[in-house]
């Protein structure tokens, strides 16, 4: 059975998509079978996995509206080593179309059940807002990975996200919990970042992943080549950190189960 994780943070620009595609590629490199689901209408995780969102015949939009199955809509990204359930602009319309349908927040969960035994990990890239799309991701997930920068405003956004997860846990998905906080774009030379990092560890303890993703030019360049940094330049510091993070994820899941 696949372990399903949302990569979520209600604050934009914190590296959710970078985290999703690089963790997917890192997990593939350490021998895991991975499906990456793009739930953001911008389709950045799709493009960043070497799949052209403009060429998609079927996407996660069709899966949510139950006009296609995951098996029909997924695409294998051979360069990256994992499967992609892609998204494009069409997905923005799903918000409106799902308003009146039944089981609207459980559509993705239902669809993923059919392929659950084919993967070890399913990673879901969520949009930055709490929308019907994010809710679909949270309803089917075993846990949430929260990428965050070590800055003051990031702590504010984290409070909102923790409250959202508590509400979804109470009302829709009893399995949902924060698996861990991932410190991204980290620069140890900046005193404030070091202080926020220490605050996070003091408050969240073991929930903070040991791996820290450094600020890295090669990771930032990779999306313009349509690849995760882990594939684009495996020797880069940021890529190495993501492979280390993938191994930490595998170890952490084995401990839990």
Secondary structure, DSSP 8 states (H G I E B T S, - for coil): --EEEEE--SSSSSSHHHHHHHHHHHHHHTT--EEEEE--TT-HHHHTTT--GGG-SS-HHHHHTTSS-HHHH-EEETTTTEEEE---TTHHHHHHHTTTSTTGGGHHHHHHHTTGGG-SEEEEE--SS--HHHHHHHHH-SEEEEEE-SSHHHHHHHHHHHHHHHHHHHHT-TT--EEEEEEEEE-TT-HHHHHHHHHHHHHHGGGEEEEEEE--HHHHHHGGGTS-HHHH-TTSHHHHHHHHHHHHHHHHHHHH-
